[in-house]
Amino acid sequence: MDAAVAAGIVLQRAGQTARTARKTTRPFRGVSQLNGLVPLQAQARLNNLCDVRSRTFEVHITAHTGDSTREFTAILYRATGTDIQVLKFYWK
């Protein structure tokens, strides 16, 4: 992969194509959407290394009890749709 390929991926992720600078439909749903940007052989290798779905999330919670307010932050990891693990939890 070279700088031109990387620039094309960044433009497409931003919702534009390099040729027309017009908006495309939506974010990547899979590595196969790199057709035309990345050679097919590279796509096959990227399928083993890349994922377009996030598995880590930062969640901010504000809790109110009586006159007290506290802000909490949690870093969560989603292993599967129902297996969600708390990696870190702290308050400000």
N, C-alpha and C positions, 0 to 999 in steps of 0.2 A: 504494500500500500504506500502511496506517496502523498505529498501535500495536496495535490489536486483532488485525489479521491477523498481525503479527509475533509477538505473544504466542501465538496459536493454533499457528503453525508451531513455536515453541519447545516448547510443551506436547506437540505430536505427536511431535517429535524425541525428547523425553524418554520417550516411550512412553505418553502419556496423551492423552485427548481433553478438550477444555474442558468439554463437557457432563457427562461421566460420571466423569472423573478415574480411569478404569480403564485397565489396560495394553492396548496394541494389539500387533499381531503383531511388527513389526520396523522397522528404520530405513528411510528413504526409498530406493527403488530407482530413482526417476525423478521428474521435475517433475510428471508426471501424477498423482502421489499427493497433490498439493495440492488435488485436487477438494474443493470445499466450503469451502476456506480462502481460496483466491485465485480471482478471476474468470477465466473461460476466456480472455479477451483478454490478461490479464496473464500467464497460463501460457504462451501462445504466445511472448510476448516473453522470458519467463524461460528458455525452452528454448534460446535463443540466447546467454544470459548465464551460466547456472548449470549446474553438474554435481554429481551426488551421489557421484561416485567420486573418491577422493583420488588425486592423481598424485605427491604429494611425501611422503616418509617419512623419519623419523629412526630410524637403526638404532644400537644400542649393542652393542659387542662387548667381551668380556673375554678376553684372550689370556694363557695361562700357558706359560712355558718355564722349566724347571728351577725355580729359586727366584724367578724374576721374574714379575711380573704387570703388565699394562698395560691400561688401558681406552681403547678407541677409539670415536669417534662418526662416523657418516657421514650426510650428508643426500643422499638419492637422489631422482631424478626419473624416473618411468616414462612414457616417451613412448608406448610400445606394450607389449604383453605380454612381448616379448623385448628391447626397446630400453630399457635402464635406464642412466641416466647418473649419475655421482657429481658432485654439485654442490659438496660440501665434505667434507673428511675431516680429522679432527684427533684428538689424544690428550690425555689429562689428565695 
